[in-house]
Amino acid sequence: MFKIQTLNQIAVKGLECFPRERYEVASELADPDAVLLRSHKLGTGEVSPALKAVARAGAGVNNIAVDGFTEMGIPVFNTPGANANAVKELVLAALLLGSRGILEGIEWLRTLDETDADAMHRLVEAEKKRFRGGELAGKTLGVVGLGAIGSRVAHMALGLDMKVIGYDPALSVEAAWRLPSQVGRMENLGALMARADYISLHLPLLDATRNLINADMLGAVQPGTRLLNFAREGIVDDEAAVQALQEGRLGAYLTDFPSPMLQGVPGVVAMPHLGASTVESEENCAVMASRQLIDFLEHGNIVNSVNFPTLILERAGGHRLAVTNRNVPRMLGNVLAVLSDRDINVIDMLNKSRDDLAYNLLDLEVKPEPETLDRLQAIEGVINVRLVPDPQ
């Protein structure tokens, strides 16, 4: 029986994915096979040697010591795209809040203590021009990052009769297929910043993207441009954004990541990290994370790992072996040599690498003995060896 430890409250719909006859799921477990979490900060020092996988019910993994788990040969899974619709809808709200005086008008109405209906009507009609805004139709939206969320935002904006331009230096073939042909591809970020009326960011937080939107980049925008950050805290230099607002280069900065520097600044609309805060999004993330853990624990397959290569091998019968090793020459040959010495025939196999790591699945005619597993583990460069349970 596999043991799954939950370190945050996980949507019940996701936990129901684990068959009760094969899984024990609880928040307090000794030596779990896998950890399922959301925002809990997880380091390598607090896990047991039995741990085989970590999964986050969400896209970002900044709260997980990914590099440390990579060194241990433990895959870290996330759920890209599971919250895409929730974020897209919040971006729509931000576009409307940034183009019309909606919030200002609502706050003004709350200050009124007028009791006469006719007088209140006259006052509203006289003052509503203070909150006049512009329409989205015909404006240009620049989408930075065209993955699962960015592509949905692009579709949505086209449906609002906006012009859409996009920039993504790491655009995958799969992501490119999702994009409508009406989206104009920009060759660099500066060109997008200069042409867009609205700029929406949909990037992961990496060393290369930290403070990507800085004073230099904001110096290229048209006066009054609206900037939206519903991706990750740290992509926008808050100090530069405040300065751009004060100088009129930004007409508004709408973000899901409040900070003391942004508090009370005119033109800032900060939300309390609501991007994935919907019932549907939390359920989608929990279901995706749970299914990925099940596929890994029961079959060794890896999908949506942030530190391991994607690898899916259909069962060809026999007994399955999973081997994680350093991505250096002759490793696979050394593994096969050990199996050959034991007269173990390989029915099917698949090998993939990612950066300094390689992962292998091998279906064997004969179930390897513990001594064979020990010999494989002793090969220099092998990080871990796991005999995957036979299908039930």
DRENBA-336291 format. One record per residue: x, y, z of N, C-alpha, C, O in turn. Coordinates in steps of 0.05 Angstrom, whole numbers, plus 5000, padded with zeros to 4 digits. Example, Ala and Ser with C-alpha at 12.3 -4.5 7.8 and 13.67 -1.06 7.14 Angstrom:
2
526448865156524649105156526449345156528549345169/525749555142527349795143525850015157526850235161/
***
This chain:
392
501749765000500050005000501850255000503750275015/501150444982502550694981501450885002499150885008/503251055013502551255033502951535022505151595013/500851695022500951965012500452165035498452155048/502452335039502152535061501252795049502552895030/499152915060498253185051499253385071498753365095/500553595061501653805078499954065078500654255091/497954065062495954285061493254165058492953925053/491154335060488454235054488154205024488454395009/487653955015487453884987484553834981483153704997/483553924958480853884950480053594952481553424942/477753534963476853254967476753114940477352874939/475953254919475653124893478353004884478452804870/480553134891483153034885483852794902484952594891/483352804927483952584945482352334939483252114943/480052374928478352144920479551984896478551764890/481452104883482751954861484451714870484851524855/485351724895486951504906485251274914483651304933/485451044901483850804910484450724938486750694946/482450704954482750654983484150384988485550355009/483750194970484949924975487949924970489349734978/489050134957491850144951493350384963495750394962/491850574974493050814984492050895011489750865018/493950985028493251105053493951405051496251475044/492051575055492351865052491752005078489551975089/493652155088493252295114495352525116497352535102/494752705135496652935139498852855157501052975157/498452645173500552545192501152265184499652075190/503452215171504251955163507251915167508852105162/508051685176510951625178511851505152510551325140/514151595142515451485118513551475094513051255083/512351705085510551695062512151645036514451705034/510651525017511851484990511751734974513451784956/509851914980509552164965508352374983506952315002/509052624976507852854990506253014971507153074948/503853094979502053254963501553514978500653505001/502153744966501953994980501054224962500654184937/500654454974500054704959502154914965504154944950/501855054988503655274994505755205016507455365021/505554965027507454885049510354905038510854805016/512155015054514955025046516254755053516254675076/517254625032518354355036521254345028522054395005/522954285048525854245043526553955044524953785053/528953885036529753605035530353495063530253255068/530853675082531553585109529253465125529653335145/526753525116524453425131523053185119520853115128/524353055100523052825087524652565094526952575101/523252345093524452085100525751955075525052035052/527551765079528751625057526751475039527451405016/524351425049522351275034521051445013519651344995/521351715014519951884996520851834967523151824960/518851814949519351764921518451994903519452014880/516652174912515652384895514352604912513452564934/514352844900513053074912511253194890512053224867/508853264897507053394878505753634890504753634913/505753854875504354094883501854134867501854124843/499654174881497054234868496954524861495554684873/498554594840498854874831501154874812502554684808/501555104799503655124779506355204790508355074783/506455394808509055484819510255294839508755174854/512855264840514155084859516355234875518255104884/516055494878517955644893518155564922520155624935/516155434932516155354960517355074964517354974986/518454954943519554684944522554704937523254844918/524154564951527054554946527654374922528654144926/526954464898527054294875529954194870530253954864/531954364872534654274867535554054886536853864878/534754084911535453874930534153604924535353394926/531553614916530153374909531253244884531253004881/532153414866533453314841535953154849536452934838/537553254867539953114876539252844888540852654887/536952834901536052584913534752394894534052164901/534352484869532952314849529952304854528752104847/528852514865525952514871524552714852525252954852/522752624835521352804817519352994832518052904852/519253244823517353434834515353494812516153594791/512853444818510753494798509253754804509053834827/508253874783506354104787503954064768503753854755/502254264767499754224751499354464732497454614736/501054494713500754724694498154704679497454494668/496754924677494354944662491854874678489654934669/492054744701489654664716488154914726485754904730/489655134731488355374741488155584719487555824725/488555504694488755704672486255864669486356104665/483955734670481455874666480956074688479956294683/481555994713481156174736482856434733481856654737/485356394725487056634721486156794697486057044699/485356664676484356814652481956994660481857224652/480156884675477757044683478557284701477357494699/480557244718481457464735482857674718482557914724/484257594698485557784679483357944665483658184661/481257814657478957964645477958174664477558404656/477558104690476658304709478658534711477858764713/481258464711483258674713483258864688483659104691/482858744665482758914641480459114643480759344636/478159024653475859204656476359414678475759644675/477559324700478059514722480159714714480159944723/481959634696484059824687483160014666484560214661/480959954653480060124631477760314638477360514625/476360244659474060404667474360494696475860364711/473060704704473260804731471360664750469860784765/471260394748469360234763469860254793468060314808/472260194802472860194830472560474842471460504864/473560674828473360954837470361034840469661164860/468760954821465961024822464560894845462861014858/465160634849463960494872464660624898463060654916/467260684901468160804926466861074931466261144953/466561234909465261494911462361464921461461614938/460961274909458161224917457961154947455961234960/459861014957459760934985460061175004459361155027/461061394994461361625011458861795013458661975030/456961744995454461904994452561835017452261595024/451462035029449361985050446762115042445062175059/446362155016443962275005441562095010441661855004/439362205021436962045026434762095006432861935005/434962304991432862364971433662234944435762294933/431962064933432561914909433062094885434862054870/431362304882431662484859434262644861435662674841/434962734885437462874889439862704884441862784872/439562454893441862264888442162214858444462194848/439962184844440062144815441462374801443162334784/440662624808441862854796444862864802446462944785/445662804826448462814834450062604818452262654809/448962364816450362154801450762234772452862194761/448662334760448862414732450862644727452162654707/451062814748452963044745455862954749457663074737/456262754765458962674773460162434758462562384759/458462294743459362044731461662084710463161904705/461762334700463962384680466662364693468662324679/466862384719469362364733470562084730472962044733/468861884725469661604724469661484696469661244692/469561664677469461574649472061424642474261504651/471861214627474161054619474161014589472861154574/475560804580475660734552474760444548474560294567/474160374523473360104517475759934509477860044499/475559674513477659494506477759434475479959404464/475459434463475359374434477159574419477059814422/478759454401480559614385483259674397485059754383/483459624423486059664437487859424432486959214425/490459464437492459244433493359134459494259274477/493058874462493958734486496458584479496558424460/498558624494501058484492501158264513501158314536/501358014504501457784522504357684523505457594502/505557694546508357604550508257324563507657304587/508957124548508656844557506156724546503956804554/506456534527504156434512503656144518503055984500/503956064543503355794551500455744556498755864543/499855574575497055494580495255734587492955744578/496255914604494656144612494756364591492756474583/497256434582497556644562495956604537494856784526/495856354528494356294503491356334507489956424490/490356264531487556304537486856604539484756694530/488756754550488357044552488257164524486657344518/489957064506489957164478487357104465486157274452/486256864468483656784456481556974467479857074452/481557014493479457174506479557464495477457574489/481957574493482157854483481257884454479958084447/481757684438480757694410477757684410476457814393/476557534429473657534431472457804440470157854436/474157964452473358234460473958444439473758684443/474658354415475358524392477858684397478158904386/479658584414482258714418484258604397483858384386/486258764391488558664376490458534395490858634417/491658304388493458164406496158114394496358024371/498258184409500958124401502157964424501457994447/504057784418505157614438508157584436509357614414/509457524458512357474458512857244477511957244500/514357044468515156814484517556684471517256534452/519956734482522356614470522456314473524056184458/520956204491521055914496518455784487517655574498/517155894467514655784457514955504446516555454428/513555314458513655034449511854994425510155154419/512354774410510654704387507754664396505954754383/507454524419504754484429503254744435500954784428/504754934448503555194454502955344429500955484427/504655324409504255474384501755384370500255544358/501155124372498655014360496155134373494055154360/496355204399494055304413493455594406491255694411/495355734394495056024389493456074364493855944344/491556264365490156344341492056484322493956604330/491456464296493156584276493156884277494957014267/491057004290490957294292492957414312493257654312/494257244328496157354347498757414333499957244321/499657664334502157744322504457674339504657754362/506457534328508857464343510857684343511557784321/511757774366513757974368516557844373516757644387/518557954361521157844362522657894388524557754396/521858104402523158164428521158314446519158424437/521858304472519958424491519758724489517558834492/521958854482521859154480519859234459518459434462/519859094436517959164414515059134424513359294417/514558924439511858884449511059114469508859214467/512859174487512359384506511659654493510059804503/512959704471512559964457509959984442508960204437/508859754434506459754417503859704432501759774422/503959594456501559514470500259734487501659894499/497559734487496059904505495759764532495659904553/495659504532495459344556497559124554497959014532/498959064576500958854576500358654598500158734622/499958404591499258194611501557994612502357874592/502557944636504857774640504057494649502357454667/505257284636504557004642507056834640507356664623/508956894659511556774659512156634685511056724706/513856434686514756324711516856514723518156664709/517256494749519356654762521956484762522256294776/523856574745526456454743528556674747527856904749/531056594748533156794750532956984726533457224729/532256874703532157044678529757224678529757424663/527657164693525257334693524957504717523057674718/526557474737526357644761526957934754528958004741/525058114761525258394755525558444724526858634715/524258264709524358294680523158554671524158694653/520958624684519658884678520859094697519859124719/522859224687524359414704524159694692522559744674/525759884703525560164693526260184664524960344650/528160034654528860044626526559954608525860084589/525259734615523059634600520659824601519359864581/520159924624517860104627518360374613516560524607/520860434608521460674593520660664564520560864550/520060414554519260384526516260394521515460404498/514660404543511760384539510560644530511760864534/508260624517506760874510505560994536504960844554/505361254537504161384561501361274566499761254547/500861204591498161104598497760804595495560704600/499860654588499660364585498860234611499660324633/497160034609496259874633497959624634498159474615/499159574657500759334662499359144681498359224702/499158884673497858684689499858464696501058344678/500058404722501758184730500057984747499658034771/499257774734497757554748499357294744498157074742/502057324742503757094738505257024764504556824777/507257184771508857124794509857384807510557574792/509957384833511257614847514257604841515457394840/515357844835518157864830518857904801521057984794/516857854783517357904754517458204749518958294731/515858354764515758644760517358774784516958704807/519058964777520359124797518359334807517759524793/517359284831515259464842516059754843514559934837/518559804850519560084852519460214825518660444822/520260064804520160174777517260224768516660414754/515460044776512660074769511460324782509960474769/512060374807511060604821512160864807510661054803/514660864801515761094787514461144760513861374753/513960924745512660954719509761064722508861214705/508460994744505761094749505861394755504361554745/507761464772508061754779508761934756508062164755/510261814737511061964713509061954691509462084670/506961794694504861774673505461584651503861554633/507661444653508261244632506361004635505560884615/505660934660503660734665501060874673501061054690/498860784661496260894670495160744693493660854709/495960484696495160324718496960084720498059984700/497259984744498759734749496859554765496259604788/495959334752494059144765495558884770496658764752/495558794795497158574802495858394823494158494839/496558144823495557954843497457924866497157744883/499558104867501658074887502158334902503858494894/500558394923500858644938503558654952504658444959/504458894957506958934972506759204986505159374978/508259245008508159495022508759735004507659955007/510559694984511259914966508960004949508760234941/507059814943504859884926502459994941500560104930/502459954968500160024984499560324982501260494987/497060384974496160664973497160824950496561064949/498560704931499560854908497360894888496160694879/496761144879494761184859495461034833497661044824/493460904822493860754798494360464802494360304783/494860384827495360094833492759964841491260064858/492159744828489959574837491159304844491859144827/491459254870492659014880490558824892488758914906/490758574885488958364894490458164912492858134908/489058034930490357854949490857574938489957384949/492357564917493257304905490857124900490656904910/488957224883486457084878486556914853484556784846/488856914839488956784812487756504811486056454793/488456334829487456054828485456004850484755774855/484356214862482556174885479656144875477956314880/479155924862476455844855476155554863478055404865/473755474869473155194876474055014853475354804858/473355094829474054934805477054904801478054684796/478455124805481355114801482754934821484454774814/481954964846483154794867482554504863484254334868/480154434853479454164847481154064823482153834824/481354224802482854144779485754084786486853884777/486954264802489754224810490053974826491953824822/488253924845488453694862488153434847489653244851/486253434828485853194812488253134794489152904793/489353344781491653304764494053204779495453014771/494553334802496953244819496652964828498552804828/494252884837493752614847494152414825495352204830/493052464802493252274780496152244771497052024763/497752454771500552444764502052274784503852114776/501452304810502752144830502051844826503851674828/499551784821498751504817500151384794501151154795/500351534771501651424747504651374753505751184742/505851544768508651504775509151274794510751104789/507651264816508051064836507350784825508750584832/505250764809504350504799505650414773505750174767/506550604757507650534731510350664725511650584705/511250854741513850984736513751204716515751324710/511351254705511151464684511351744697510551784720/512451934681512852204691511652404671512352414648/509752554681508452774666508353024684507553004707/509053244672508953504687510853504711509953594733/513253414707515253444728516953694721517553734698/517753844742519354084737522354014738523954184731/523053774745525953704747526653444733529053384730/524753284724525153034710524153054682522353214676/525252894663524152894636521352764635520752584651/519752854616517252714611517752444599519252424579/516652234611517151964601514751784606513951754629/513551674585511251504588511751254572512251264548/511751024585512150764572509850584578509350514601/508350504557506150314561507250054571509449964563/505749924588506549664599506649454577504749424562/508949314576509249104556509448834569510448634558/508348814593508548564609511148564624512748744623/511548344639513948324654513948484680511848554691/516348554688516748704714518248964708520248964694/517249184719518249444711520349544732520049524756/522549644720524749764736525050054728525150124705/525350234748525850514744528550584755529250524778/530250714738532950784746533351074740532951174718/534351224760535051504757538051524760539251424778/539251674741542251694742543151964731541652114719/545752014736546952254724547052224694547352004684/546652444680546652434651549552444640550452654631/550852214643553652194634553851944616552151774617/555951934599556251704580556351434594557251414617/555451234580555650944586553950864610554150634619/552251034621550650954643548650734636548450534650/547250764613545350564605546650304600545650084606/549050314587550550074581551249924607551149674608/552050074627552749944653550349814666550549594678/548049944664545549824675544849564660544249364673/544949574634544349334618546349114622545548874621/548849184627550848984632550248824658550548574658/549348964679548548824704546248634699546248404709/544248724684541948554678542848314661541848084665/544648354642545548144625547047934641546847694636/548648024660550147834677548247654692548947434700/545847754697543847594712541947444694539947334703/542547454667540847324647537947434648536047284645/537747694652535147824653534647964626536148144619/532647874611532147994585530348244588528448244604/531048444572529448694572527348674550527948644526/524748684558522548674538522248934524521948944499/522249154539521949414528523249614547523649564570/524049844536525250044553525050324540524650344516/525450524556525450804547527250964565527250924589/528851134552530751294567530451584558530451644534/530251764577530152054571531952204590532452114613/532952434581534652594599533552884600532152974582/534353014621533653304625535953424641536453364664/537353604627539753734640541653524649542653364633/542353514675544353334685543153064695544552904707/540553024689539152794700538152614678537252724657/538252354681537052164662535151974677535651914701/533051894664531051714676530451494657530151534633/530251254667529851014651527650834662527450794686/526050734644524050524651524750274634525050294610/524950044648525649794634523649584643523249534667/522349454623520649224629522148964625523248914603/522348804646524048574647522448314647520248304658/523548104634522147844634522147714662520247584669/524347764676524647634703524847854724526148064720/523447804746523548004768526347994781527247784790/527748224782530448224793530448174823528648274837/532448034832532747974860533848224874535048394861/533548234901534748464916537748504910538648734910/539148284907542048304901542548454875544448614873/540948394855541148534829540648834832542049004820/538548894848537949184853540249324867540849554861/541449174886543749294900546049344881547449554883/546549164862548749204843548149434825550049594818/545649474817544949704800545349964816546350154805/544549964841544750194858547750274862548350504866/549450074861552350114867553850224843556150304845/552550234819553850344796554350644800552550794808/556850734795557451014798555751184780555751134756/554451384791552751554775549751494777548051654770/549151244788546251174792545351314818546651284839/543151454817542051594840540151424856540451404880/538251294842536551104856535350904836535250954812/534550684847533350454832530750384846530750354871/528650344831526050274842524750054826524450074802/523949844840522349634827519449724829518249714850/518249794806515549884805513649644809514149434797/511549674825509749444830508549344804508049494786/508049084803506748974780503849074779502649124801/502649094756499849194754497949024770498248784771/495949154782493949014798491349004783489448884793/
***
